[in-house]
Amino acid sequence: KAAFTADEQTTAESLARSQMEWVKKVDYVYGTTEYSPAPMPSGSDYVKYSAVIAAEPLRAPDDGIQNITVTIKRSGERVITLEGYKVDR
């Protein structure tokens, strides 16, 4: 069971980092509270994983900097959450 949990955590962390890099590359959307996630990799190892990407401006009104939270779930249960920033460049 420990090996399965470690593998699940490693997979989720890799997916979260990929999602964070993807959202940083898409166009900045002022006033949004979420971004659509990138498609999950194909293969049976990823079929039960999903991503939610939330956005929150650091200041009101949105001045071009958002706090981004990527949550990776497996079978609907949260595995890992990663936070970062997105700026309008």
mmCIF file as gemmi writes it, N, C-alpha and C atoms, coordinates in Angstrom:
data_model
loop_
_atom_site.group_PDB
_atom_site.id
_atom_site.type_symbol
_atom_site.label_atom_id
_atom_site.label_alt_id
_atom_site.label_comp_id
_atom_site.label_asym_id
_atom_site.label_entity_id
_atom_site.label_seq_id
_atom_site.pdbx_PDB_ins_code
_atom_site.Cartn_x
_atom_site.Cartn_y
_atom_site.Cartn_z
_atom_site.occupancy
_atom_site.B_iso_or_equiv
_atom_site.pdbx_formal_charge
_atom_site.auth_seq_id
_atom_site.auth_asym_id
_atom_site.pdbx_PDB_model_num
ATOM 1 N N . LYS Axp A 1 ? 0.822 -1.199 0 1 0 ? 1 A 1
ATOM 2 C CA . LYS Axp A 1 ? 0 0 0 1 0 ? 1 A 1
ATOM 3 C C . LYS Axp A 1 ? 0.863 1.26 0 1 0 ? 1 A 1
ATOM 4 N N . ALA Axp A 2 ? 1.972 1.231 0.71 1 0 ? 2 A 1
ATOM 5 C CA . ALA Axp A 2 ? 2.862 2.394 0.764 1 0 ? 2 A 1
ATOM 6 C C . ALA Axp A 2 ? 3.429 2.718 -0.615 1 0 ? 2 A 1
ATOM 7 N N . ALA Axp A 3 ? 3.768 1.693 -1.374 1 0 ? 3 A 1
ATOM 8 C CA . ALA Axp A 3 ? 4.296 1.913 -2.721 1 0 ? 3 A 1
ATOM 9 C C . ALA Axp A 3 ? 3.23 2.526 -3.619 1 0 ? 3 A 1
ATOM 10 N N . PHE Axp A 4 ? 1.991 2.068 -3.508 1 0 ? 4 A 1
ATOM 11 C CA . PHE Axp A 4 ? 0.896 2.632 -4.298 1 0 ? 4 A 1
ATOM 12 C C . PHE Axp A 4 ? 0.681 4.1 -3.949 1 0 ? 4 A 1
ATOM 13 N N . THR Axp A 5 ? 0.685 4.419 -2.663 1 0 ? 5 A 1
ATOM 14 C CA . THR Axp A 5 ? 0.483 5.799 -2.218 1 0 ? 5 A 1
ATOM 15 C C . THR Axp A 5 ? 1.606 6.705 -2.71 1 0 ? 5 A 1
ATOM 16 N N . ALA Axp A 6 ? 2.832 6.232 -2.643 1 0 ? 6 A 1
ATOM 17 C CA . ALA Axp A 6 ? 3.973 7.026 -3.122 1 0 ? 6 A 1
ATOM 18 C C . ALA Axp A 6 ? 3.88 7.24 -4.628 1 0 ? 6 A 1
ATOM 19 N N . ASP Axp A 7 ? 3.478 6.221 -5.38 1 0 ? 7 A 1
ATOM 20 C CA . ASP Axp A 7 ? 3.326 6.348 -6.824 1 0 ? 7 A 1
ATOM 21 C C . ASP Axp A 7 ? 2.207 7.324 -7.168 1 0 ? 7 A 1
ATOM 22 N N . GLU Axp A 8 ? 1.101 7.236 -6.446 1 0 ? 8 A 1
ATOM 23 C CA . GLU Axp A 8 ? -0.024 8.151 -6.661 1 0 ? 8 A 1
ATOM 24 C C . GLU Axp A 8 ? 0.394 9.591 -6.396 1 0 ? 8 A 1
ATOM 25 N N . GLN Axp A 9 ? 1.133 9.824 -5.336 1 0 ? 9 A 1
ATOM 26 C CA . GLN Axp A 9 ? 1.596 11.164 -4.98 1 0 ? 9 A 1
ATOM 27 C C . GLN Axp A 9 ? 2.541 11.72 -6.036 1 0 ? 9 A 1
ATOM 28 N N . THR Axp A 10 ? 3.453 10.893 -6.513 1 0 ? 10 A 1
ATOM 29 C CA . THR Axp A 10 ? 4.409 11.317 -7.54 1 0 ? 10 A 1
ATOM 30 C C . THR Axp A 10 ? 3.697 11.652 -8.846 1 0 ? 10 A 1
ATOM 31 N N . THR Axp A 11 ? 2.752 10.819 -9.234 1 0 ? 11 A 1
ATOM 32 C CA . THR Axp A 11 ? 1.979 11.073 -10.457 1 0 ? 11 A 1
ATOM 33 C C . THR Axp A 11 ? 1.198 12.367 -10.324 1 0 ? 11 A 1
ATOM 34 N N . ALA Axp A 12 ? 0.525 12.555 -9.193 1 0 ? 12 A 1
ATOM 35 C CA . ALA Axp A 12 ? -0.275 13.761 -8.973 1 0 ? 12 A 1
ATOM 36 C C . ALA Axp A 12 ? 0.594 15.009 -8.97 1 0 ? 12 A 1
ATOM 37 N N . GLU Axp A 13 ? 1.763 14.937 -8.371 1 0 ? 13 A 1
ATOM 38 C CA . GLU Axp A 13 ? 2.663 16.095 -8.345 1 0 ? 13 A 1
ATOM 39 C C . GLU Axp A 13 ? 3.12 16.458 -9.754 1 0 ? 13 A 1
ATOM 40 N N . SER Axp A 14 ? 3.455 15.471 -10.552 1 0 ? 14 A 1
ATOM 41 C CA . SER Axp A 14 ? 3.859 15.71 -11.931 1 0 ? 14 A 1
ATOM 42 C C . SER Axp A 14 ? 2.718 16.333 -12.733 1 0 ? 14 A 1
ATOM 43 N N . LEU Axp A 15 ? 1.513 15.824 -12.562 1 0 ? 15 A 1
ATOM 44 C CA . LEU Axp A 15 ? 0.351 16.384 -13.246 1 0 ? 15 A 1
ATOM 45 C C . LEU Axp A 15 ? 0.093 17.823 -12.81 1 0 ? 15 A 1
ATOM 46 N N . ALA Axp A 16 ? 0.22 18.102 -11.522 1 0 ? 16 A 1
ATOM 47 C CA . ALA Axp A 16 ? -0.013 19.458 -11.011 1 0 ? 16 A 1
ATOM 48 C C . ALA Axp A 16 ? 0.995 20.442 -11.607 1 0 ? 16 A 1
ATOM 49 N N . ARG Axp A 17 ? 2.248 20.057 -11.673 1 0 ? 17 A 1
ATOM 50 C CA . ARG Axp A 17 ? 3.273 20.933 -12.258 1 0 ? 17 A 1
ATOM 51 C C . ARG Axp A 17 ? 3.002 21.172 -13.747 1 0 ? 17 A 1
ATOM 52 N N . SER Axp A 18 ? 2.589 20.132 -14.447 1 0 ? 18 A 1
ATOM 53 C CA . SER Axp A 18 ? 2.26 20.28 -15.871 1 0 ? 18 A 1
ATOM 54 C C . SER Axp A 18 ? 1.074 21.216 -16.064 1 0 ? 18 A 1
ATOM 55 N N . GLN Axp A 19 ? 0.059 21.087 -15.226 1 0 ? 19 A 1
ATOM 56 C CA . GLN Axp A 19 ? -1.113 21.947 -15.32 1 0 ? 19 A 1
ATOM 57 C C . GLN Axp A 19 ? -0.736 23.396 -15.014 1 0 ? 19 A 1
ATOM 58 N N . MET Axp A 20 ? 0.134 23.605 -14.026 1 0 ? 20 A 1
ATOM 59 C CA . MET Axp A 20 ? 0.557 24.959 -13.671 1 0 ? 20 A 1
ATOM 60 C C . MET Axp A 20 ? 1.322 25.598 -14.84 1 0 ? 20 A 1
ATOM 61 N N . GLU Axp A 21 ? 2.209 24.858 -15.456 1 0 ? 21 A 1
ATOM 62 C CA . GLU Axp A 21 ? 2.947 25.387 -16.603 1 0 ? 21 A 1
ATOM 63 C C . GLU Axp A 21 ? 2.001 25.693 -17.757 1 0 ? 21 A 1
ATOM 64 N N . TRP Axp A 22 ? 1.021 24.838 -17.97 1 0 ? 22 A 1
ATOM 65 C CA . TRP Axp A 22 ? 0.065 25.056 -19.049 1 0 ? 22 A 1
ATOM 66 C C . TRP Axp A 22 ? -0.736 26.333 -18.822 1 0 ? 22 A 1
ATOM 67 N N . VAL Axp A 23 ? -1.255 26.532 -17.599 1 0 ? 23 A 1
ATOM 68 C CA . VAL Axp A 23 ? -2.097 27.707 -17.337 1 0 ? 23 A 1
ATOM 69 C C . VAL Axp A 23 ? -1.283 28.993 -17.422 1 0 ? 23 A 1
ATOM 70 N N . LYS Axp A 24 ? -0.007 28.938 -17.121 1 0 ? 24 A 1
ATOM 71 C CA . LYS Axp A 24 ? 0.842 30.124 -17.246 1 0 ? 24 A 1
ATOM 72 C C . LYS Axp A 24 ? 1.058 30.515 -18.703 1 0 ? 24 A 1
ATOM 73 N N . LYS Axp A 25 ? 0.909 29.559 -19.625 1 0 ? 25 A 1
ATOM 74 C CA . LYS Axp A 25 ? 1.118 29.83 -21.049 1 0 ? 25 A 1
ATOM 75 C C . LYS Axp A 25 ? -0.143 30.314 -21.759 1 0 ? 25 A 1
ATOM 76 N N . VAL Axp A 26 ? -1.321 30.015 -21.235 1 0 ? 26 A 1
ATOM 77 C CA . VAL Axp A 26 ? -2.546 30.451 -21.906 1 0 ? 26 A 1
ATOM 78 C C . VAL Axp A 26 ? -2.763 31.94 -21.649 1 0 ? 26 A 1
ATOM 79 N N . ASP Axp A 27 ? -3.601 32.558 -22.474 1 0 ? 27 A 1
ATOM 80 C CA . ASP Axp A 27 ? -3.883 33.984 -22.336 1 0 ? 27 A 1
ATOM 81 C C . ASP Axp A 27 ? -4.445 34.308 -20.957 1 0 ? 27 A 1
ATOM 82 N N . TYR Axp A 28 ? -4.009 35.435 -20.426 1 0 ? 28 A 1
ATOM 83 C CA . TYR Axp A 28 ? -4.505 35.933 -19.142 1 0 ? 28 A 1
ATOM 84 C C . TYR Axp A 28 ? -5.952 36.373 -19.329 1 0 ? 28 A 1
ATOM 85 N N . VAL Axp A 29 ? -6.83 35.98 -18.421 1 0 ? 29 A 1
ATOM 86 C CA . VAL Axp A 29 ? -8.241 36.367 -18.488 1 0 ? 29 A 1
ATOM 87 C C . VAL Axp A 29 ? -8.566 37.185 -17.24 1 0 ? 29 A 1
ATOM 88 N N . TYR Axp A 30 ? -8.787 38.484 -17.437 1 0 ? 30 A 1
ATOM 89 C CA . TYR Axp A 30 ? -9.107 39.368 -16.318 1 0 ? 30 A 1
ATOM 90 C C . TYR Axp A 30 ? -10.455 38.99 -15.719 1 0 ? 30 A 1
ATOM 91 N N . GLY Axp A 31 ? -10.506 38.942 -14.388 1 0 ? 31 A 1
ATOM 92 C CA . GLY Axp A 31 ? -11.753 38.69 -13.678 1 0 ? 31 A 1
ATOM 93 C C . GLY Axp A 31 ? -12.175 37.237 -13.617 1 0 ? 31 A 1
ATOM 94 N N . THR Axp A 32 ? -11.392 36.317 -14.188 1 0 ? 32 A 1
ATOM 95 C CA . THR Axp A 32 ? -11.786 34.915 -14.153 1 0 ? 32 A 1
ATOM 96 C C . THR Axp A 32 ? -11.525 34.313 -12.779 1 0 ? 32 A 1
ATOM 97 N N . THR Axp A 33 ? -12.289 33.296 -12.439 1 0 ? 33 A 1
ATOM 98 C CA . THR Axp A 33 ? -12.079 32.576 -11.187 1 0 ? 33 A 1
ATOM 99 C C . THR Axp A 33 ? -11.564 31.168 -11.445 1 0 ? 33 A 1
ATOM 100 N N . GLU Axp A 34 ? -11.5 30.782 -12.724 1 0 ? 34 A 1
ATOM 101 C CA . GLU Axp A 34 ? -10.954 29.466 -13.052 1 0 ? 34 A 1
ATOM 102 C C . GLU Axp A 34 ? -10.494 29.419 -14.512 1 0 ? 34 A 1
ATOM 103 N N . TYR Axp A 35 ? -9.592 28.511 -14.762 1 0 ? 35 A 1
ATOM 104 C CA . TYR Axp A 35 ? -9.118 28.225 -16.108 1 0 ? 35 A 1
ATOM 105 C C . TYR Axp A 35 ? -9.429 26.766 -16.406 1 0 ? 35 A 1
ATOM 106 N N . SER Axp A 36 ? -9.664 26.476 -17.672 1 0 ? 36 A 1
ATOM 107 C CA . SER Axp A 36 ? -9.871 25.088 -18.078 1 0 ? 36 A 1
ATOM 108 C C . SER Axp A 36 ? -8.536 24.362 -18.005 1 0 ? 36 A 1
ATOM 109 N N . PRO Axp A 37 ? -8.532 23.14 -17.481 1 0 ? 37 A 1
ATOM 110 C CA . PRO Axp A 37 ? -7.274 22.401 -17.411 1 0 ? 37 A 1
ATOM 111 C C . PRO Axp A 37 ? -6.851 21.874 -18.776 1 0 ? 37 A 1
ATOM 112 N N . ALA Axp A 38 ? -5.58 21.598 -18.895 1 0 ? 38 A 1
ATOM 113 C CA . ALA Axp A 38 ? -5.053 20.932 -20.087 1 0 ? 38 A 1
ATOM 114 C C . ALA Axp A 38 ? -5.547 19.49 -20.08 1 0 ? 38 A 1
ATOM 115 N N . PRO Axp A 39 ? -5.666 18.88 -21.248 1 0 ? 39 A 1
ATOM 116 C CA . PRO Axp A 39 ? -6.06 17.472 -21.281 1 0 ? 39 A 1
ATOM 117 C C . PRO Axp A 39 ? -5.062 16.611 -20.505 1 0 ? 39 A 1
ATOM 118 N N . MET Axp A 40 ? -5.575 15.6 -19.833 1 0 ? 40 A 1
ATOM 119 C CA . MET Axp A 40 ? -4.708 14.664 -19.118 1 0 ? 40 A 1
ATOM 120 C C . MET Axp A 40 ? -3.995 13.784 -20.133 1 0 ? 40 A 1
ATOM 121 N N . PRO Axp A 41 ? -2.795 13.326 -19.787 1 0 ? 41 A 1
ATOM 122 C CA . PRO Axp A 41 ? -2.093 12.412 -20.69 1 0 ? 41 A 1
ATOM 123 C C . PRO Axp A 41 ? -2.938 11.154 -20.938 1 0 ? 41 A 1
ATOM 124 N N . SER Axp A 42 ? -2.744 10.558 -22.093 1 0 ? 42 A 1
ATOM 125 C CA . SER Axp A 42 ? -3.481 9.328 -22.376 1 0 ? 42 A 1
ATOM 126 C C . SER Axp A 42 ? -2.805 8.162 -21.658 1 0 ? 42 A 1
ATOM 127 N N . GLY Axp A 43 ? -3.533 7.116 -21.498 1 0 ? 43 A 1
ATOM 128 C CA . GLY Axp A 43 ? -2.981 5.923 -20.85 1 0 ? 43 A 1
ATOM 129 C C . GLY Axp A 43 ? -3.75 5.566 -19.593 1 0 ? 43 A 1
ATOM 130 N N . SER Axp A 44 ? -3.716 4.314 -19.273 1 0 ? 44 A 1
ATOM 131 C CA . SER Axp A 44 ? -4.494 3.812 -18.133 1 0 ? 44 A 1
ATOM 132 C C . SER Axp A 44 ? -4.007 4.362 -16.794 1 0 ? 44 A 1
ATOM 133 N N . ASP Axp A 45 ? -2.763 4.802 -16.715 1 0 ? 45 A 1
ATOM 134 C CA . ASP Axp A 45 ? -2.244 5.34 -15.451 1 0 ? 45 A 1
ATOM 135 C C . ASP Axp A 45 ? -2.924 6.651 -15.053 1 0 ? 45 A 1
ATOM 136 N N . TYR Axp A 46 ? -3.517 7.363 -16.022 1 0 ? 46 A 1
ATOM 137 C CA . TYR Axp A 46 ? -4.058 8.691 -15.756 1 0 ? 46 A 1
ATOM 138 C C . TYR Axp A 46 ? -5.58 8.762 -15.814 1 0 ? 46 A 1
ATOM 139 N N . VAL Axp A 47 ? -6.231 7.679 -16.116 1 0 ? 47 A 1
ATOM 140 C CA . VAL Axp A 47 ? -7.668 7.707 -16.386 1 0 ? 47 A 1
ATOM 141 C C . VAL Axp A 47 ? -8.496 8.18 -15.184 1 0 ? 47 A 1
ATOM 142 N N . LYS Axp A 48 ? -8.061 7.961 -13.988 1 0 ? 48 A 1
ATOM 143 C CA . LYS Axp A 48 ? -8.836 8.349 -12.805 1 0 ? 48 A 1
ATOM 144 C C . LYS Axp A 48 ? -8.467 9.731 -12.261 1 0 ? 48 A 1
ATOM 145 N N . TYR Axp A 49 ? -7.52 10.41 -12.92 1 0 ? 49 A 1
ATOM 146 C CA . TYR Axp A 49 ? -7.071 11.724 -12.448 1 0 ? 49 A 1
ATOM 147 C C . TYR Axp A 49 ? -7.825 12.85 -13.151 1 0 ? 49 A 1
ATOM 148 N N . SER Axp A 50 ? -8.031 13.944 -12.4 1 0 ? 50 A 1
ATOM 149 C CA . SER Axp A 50 ? -8.633 15.153 -12.967 1 0 ? 50 A 1
ATOM 150 C C . SER Axp A 50 ? -7.965 16.364 -12.319 1 0 ? 50 A 1
ATOM 151 N N . ALA Axp A 51 ? -8.142 17.518 -12.966 1 0 ? 51 A 1
ATOM 152 C CA . ALA Axp A 51 ? -7.532 18.754 -12.463 1 0 ? 51 A 1
ATOM 153 C C . ALA Axp A 51 ? -8.566 19.863 -12.397 1 0 ? 51 A 1
ATOM 154 N N . VAL Axp A 52 ? -8.442 20.701 -11.372 1 0 ? 52 A 1
ATOM 155 C CA . VAL Axp A 52 ? -9.247 21.912 -11.224 1 0 ? 52 A 1
ATOM 156 C C . VAL Axp A 52 ? -8.257 23.058 -11.053 1 0 ? 52 A 1
ATOM 157 N N . ILE Axp A 53 ? -8.442 24.129 -11.85 1 0 ? 53 A 1
ATOM 158 C CA . ILE Axp A 53 ? -7.531 25.272 -11.785 1 0 ? 53 A 1
ATOM 159 C C . ILE Axp A 53 ? -8.323 26.515 -11.398 1 0 ? 53 A 1
ATOM 160 N N . ALA Axp A 54 ? -8.09 26.993 -10.185 1 0 ? 54 A 1
ATOM 161 C CA . ALA Axp A 54 ? -8.766 28.185 -9.67 1 0 ? 54 A 1
ATOM 162 C C . ALA Axp A 54 ? -7.847 29.392 -9.788 1 0 ? 54 A 1
ATOM 163 N N . ALA Axp A 55 ? -8.452 30.566 -10.017 1 0 ? 55 A 1
ATOM 164 C CA . ALA Axp A 55 ? -7.696 31.814 -10.137 1 0 ? 55 A 1
ATOM 165 C C . ALA Axp A 55 ? -8.327 32.862 -9.243 1 0 ? 55 A 1
ATOM 166 N N . GLU Axp A 56 ? -7.478 33.646 -8.605 1 0 ? 56 A 1
ATOM 167 C CA . GLU Axp A 56 ? -7.965 34.731 -7.751 1 0 ? 56 A 1
ATOM 168 C C . GLU Axp A 56 ? -7.026 35.922 -7.896 1 0 ? 56 A 1
ATOM 169 N N . PRO Axp A 57 ? -7.563 37.077 -8.29 1 0 ? 57 A 1
ATOM 170 C CA . PRO Axp A 57 ? -6.694 38.254 -8.405 1 0 ? 57 A 1
ATOM 171 C C . PRO Axp A 57 ? -6.097 38.603 -7.037 1 0 ? 57 A 1
ATOM 172 N N . LEU Axp A 58 ? -4.869 39.08 -7.043 1 0 ? 58 A 1
ATOM 173 C CA . LEU Axp A 58 ? -4.246 39.484 -5.778 1 0 ? 58 A 1
ATOM 174 C C . LEU Axp A 58 ? -4.833 40.783 -5.252 1 0 ? 58 A 1
ATOM 175 N N . ARG Axp A 59 ? -5.291 41.632 -6.153 1 0 ? 59 A 1
ATOM 176 C CA . ARG Axp A 59 ? -5.884 42.915 -5.758 1 0 ? 59 A 1
ATOM 177 C C . ARG Axp A 59 ? -7.179 43.131 -6.529 1 0 ? 59 A 1
ATOM 178 N N . ALA Axp A 60 ? -8.05 43.92 -5.947 1 0 ? 60 A 1
ATOM 179 C CA . ALA Axp A 60 ? -9.283 44.308 -6.653 1 0 ? 60 A 1
ATOM 180 C C . ALA Axp A 60 ? -9.149 45.779 -7.016 1 0 ? 60 A 1
ATOM 181 N N . PRO Axp A 61 ? -9.406 46.207 -8.205 1 0 ? 61 A 1
ATOM 182 C CA . PRO Axp A 61 ? -9.704 45.354 -9.355 1 0 ? 61 A 1
ATOM 183 C C . PRO Axp A 61 ? -8.468 44.585 -9.797 1 0 ? 61 A 1
ATOM 184 N N . ASP Axp A 62 ? -8.686 43.562 -10.61 1 0 ? 62 A 1
ATOM 185 C CA . ASP Axp A 62 ? -7.62 42.707 -11.122 1 0 ? 62 A 1
ATOM 186 C C . ASP Axp A 62 ? -6.566 43.563 -11.816 1 0 ? 62 A 1
ATOM 187 N N . ASP Axp A 63 ? -5.352 43.545 -11.28 1 0 ? 63 A 1
ATOM 188 C CA . ASP Axp A 63 ? -4.279 44.386 -11.833 1 0 ? 63 A 1
ATOM 189 C C . ASP Axp A 63 ? -3.253 43.593 -12.654 1 0 ? 63 A 1
ATOM 190 N N . GLY Axp A 64 ? -3.622 42.382 -13.034 1 0 ? 64 A 1
ATOM 191 C CA . GLY Axp A 64 ? -2.734 41.608 -13.885 1 0 ? 64 A 1
ATOM 192 C C . GLY Axp A 64 ? -1.905 40.565 -13.17 1 0 ? 64 A 1
ATOM 193 N N . ILE Axp A 65 ? -2.217 40.287 -11.913 1 0 ? 65 A 1
ATOM 194 C CA . ILE Axp A 65 ? -1.535 39.226 -11.17 1 0 ? 65 A 1
ATOM 195 C C . ILE Axp A 65 ? -2.605 38.365 -10.494 1 0 ? 65 A 1
ATOM 196 N N . GLN Axp A 66 ? -2.571 37.061 -10.753 1 0 ? 66 A 1
ATOM 197 C CA . GLN Axp A 66 ? -3.53 36.14 -10.151 1 0 ? 66 A 1
ATOM 198 C C . GLN Axp A 66 ? -2.804 35.051 -9.363 1 0 ? 66 A 1
ATOM 199 N N . ASN Axp A 67 ? -3.403 34.664 -8.244 1 0 ? 67 A 1
ATOM 200 C CA . ASN Axp A 67 ? -2.96 33.499 -7.503 1 0 ? 67 A 1
ATOM 201 C C . ASN Axp A 67 ? -3.644 32.292 -8.147 1 0 ? 67 A 1
ATOM 202 N N . ILE Axp A 68 ? -2.874 31.316 -8.588 1 0 ? 68 A 1
ATOM 203 C CA . ILE Axp A 68 ? -3.396 30.131 -9.257 1 0 ? 68 A 1
ATOM 204 C C . ILE Axp A 68 ? -3.267 28.941 -8.316 1 0 ? 68 A 1
ATOM 205 N N . THR Axp A 69 ? -4.35 28.18 -8.181 1 0 ? 69 A 1
ATOM 206 C CA . THR Axp A 69 ? -4.356 26.966 -7.379 1 0 ? 69 A 1
ATOM 207 C C . THR Axp A 69 ? -4.75 25.797 -8.265 1 0 ? 69 A 1
ATOM 208 N N . VAL Axp A 70 ? -3.851 24.837 -8.395 1 0 ? 70 A 1
ATOM 209 C CA . VAL Axp A 70 ? -4.114 23.622 -9.176 1 0 ? 70 A 1
ATOM 210 C C . VAL Axp A 70 ? -4.357 22.489 -8.181 1 0 ? 70 A 1
ATOM 211 N N . THR Axp A 71 ? -5.52 21.864 -8.298 1 0 ? 71 A 1
ATOM 212 C CA . THR Axp A 71 ? -5.855 20.726 -7.45 1 0 ? 71 A 1
ATOM 213 C C . THR Axp A 71 ? -5.973 19.493 -8.337 1 0 ? 71 A 1
ATOM 214 N N . ILE Axp A 72 ? -5.235 18.457 -7.99 1 0 ? 72 A 1
ATOM 215 C CA . ILE Axp A 72 ? -5.299 17.185 -8.708 1 0 ? 72 A 1
ATOM 216 C C . ILE Axp A 72 ? -6.08 16.202 -7.842 1 0 ? 72 A 1
ATOM 217 N N . LYS Axp A 73 ? -7.065 15.573 -8.48 1 0 ? 73 A 1
ATOM 218 C CA . LYS Axp A 73 ? -7.899 14.589 -7.791 1 0 ? 73 A 1
ATOM 219 C C . LYS Axp A 73 ? -7.748 13.237 -8.47 1 0 ? 73 A 1
ATOM 220 N N . ARG Axp A 74 ? -7.899 12.202 -7.704 1 0 ? 74 A 1
ATOM 221 C CA . ARG Axp A 74 ? -7.94 10.832 -8.237 1 0 ? 74 A 1
ATOM 222 C C . ARG Axp A 74 ? -9.219 10.2 -7.734 1 0 ? 74 A 1
ATOM 223 N N . SER Axp A 75 ? -10.044 9.796 -8.662 1 0 ? 75 A 1
ATOM 224 C CA . SER Axp A 75 ? -11.367 9.234 -8.333 1 0 ? 75 A 1
ATOM 225 C C . SER Axp A 75 ? -12.166 10.202 -7.468 1 0 ? 75 A 1
ATOM 226 N N . GLY Axp A 76 ? -12.022 11.507 -7.735 1 0 ? 76 A 1
ATOM 227 C CA . GLY Axp A 76 ? -12.777 12.529 -7.019 1 0 ? 76 A 1
ATOM 228 C C . GLY Axp A 76 ? -12.2 12.967 -5.689 1 0 ? 76 A 1
ATOM 229 N N . GLU Axp A 77 ? -11.148 12.319 -5.226 1 0 ? 77 A 1
ATOM 230 C CA . GLU Axp A 77 ? -10.518 12.669 -3.954 1 0 ? 77 A 1
ATOM 231 C C . GLU Axp A 77 ? -9.249 13.482 -4.2 1 0 ? 77 A 1
ATOM 232 N N . ARG Axp A 78 ? -9.098 14.588 -3.459 1 0 ? 78 A 1
ATOM 233 C CA . ARG Axp A 78 ? -7.917 15.437 -3.617 1 0 ? 78 A 1
ATOM 234 C C . ARG Axp A 78 ? -6.659 14.667 -3.237 1 0 ? 78 A 1
ATOM 235 N N . VAL Axp A 79 ? -5.657 14.758 -4.127 1 0 ? 79 A 1
ATOM 236 C CA . VAL Axp A 79 ? -4.367 14.13 -3.871 1 0 ? 79 A 1
ATOM 237 C C . VAL Axp A 79 ? -3.324 15.192 -3.546 1 0 ? 79 A 1
ATOM 238 N N . ILE Axp A 80 ? -3.327 16.289 -4.321 1 0 ? 80 A 1
ATOM 239 C CA . ILE Axp A 80 ? -2.322 17.338 -4.121 1 0 ? 80 A 1
ATOM 240 C C . ILE Axp A 80 ? -2.872 18.674 -4.612 1 0 ? 80 A 1
ATOM 241 N N . THR Axp A 81 ? -2.411 19.743 -3.97 1 0 ? 81 A 1
ATOM 242 C CA . THR Axp A 81 ? -2.735 21.103 -4.386 1 0 ? 81 A 1
ATOM 243 C C . THR Axp A 81 ? -1.426 21.864 -4.536 1 0 ? 81 A 1
ATOM 244 N N . LEU Axp A 82 ? -1.311 22.581 -5.654 1 0 ? 82 A 1
ATOM 245 C CA . LEU Axp A 82 ? -0.112 23.363 -5.948 1 0 ? 82 A 1
ATOM 246 C C . LEU Axp A 82 ? -0.534 24.803 -6.196 1 0 ? 82 A 1
ATOM 247 N N . GLU Axp A 83 ? 0.186 25.758 -5.614 1 0 ? 83 A 1
ATOM 248 C CA . GLU Axp A 83 ? -0.127 27.172 -5.804 1 0 ? 83 A 1
ATOM 249 C C . GLU Axp A 83 ? 1.009 27.885 -6.518 1 0 ? 83 A 1
ATOM 250 N N . GLY Axp A 84 ? 0.627 28.898 -7.304 1 0 ? 84 A 1
ATOM 251 C CA . GLY Axp A 84 ? 1.608 29.698 -8.012 1 0 ? 84 A 1
ATOM 252 C C . GLY Axp A 84 ? 0.956 30.994 -8.468 1 0 ? 84 A 1
ATOM 253 N N . TYR Axp A 85 ? 1.648 31.758 -9.284 1 0 ? 85 A 1
ATOM 254 C CA . TYR Axp A 85 ? 1.145 33.048 -9.748 1 0 ? 85 A 1
ATOM 255 C C . TYR Axp A 85 ? 1.152 33.105 -11.267 1 0 ? 85 A 1
ATOM 256 N N . LYS Axp A 86 ? 0.18 33.847 -11.802 1 0 ? 86 A 1
ATOM 257 C CA . LYS Axp A 86 ? 0.097 34.104 -13.234 1 0 ? 86 A 1
ATOM 258 C C . LYS Axp A 86 ? 0.067 35.613 -13.4 1 0 ? 86 A 1
ATOM 259 N N . VAL Axp A 87 ? 0.884 36.117 -14.324 1 0 ? 87 A 1
ATOM 260 C CA . VAL Axp A 87 ? 0.912 37.553 -14.589 1 0 ? 87 A 1
ATOM 261 C C . VAL Axp A 87 ? 0.575 37.815 -16.039 1 0 ? 87 A 1
ATOM 262 N N . ASP Axp A 88 ? -0.038 38.974 -16.288 1 0 ? 88 A 1
ATOM 263 C CA . ASP Axp A 88 ? -0.357 39.393 -17.652 1 0 ? 88 A 1
ATOM 264 C C . ASP Axp A 88 ? 0.871 40.056 -18.231 1 0 ? 88 A 1
ATOM 265 N N . ARG Axp A 89 ? 1.5 39.407 -19.18 1 0 ? 89 A 1
ATOM 266 C CA . ARG Axp A 89 ? 2.729 39.943 -19.792 1 0 ? 89 A 1
ATOM 267 C C . ARG Axp A 89 ? 2.444 40.414 -21.18 1 0 ? 89 A 1
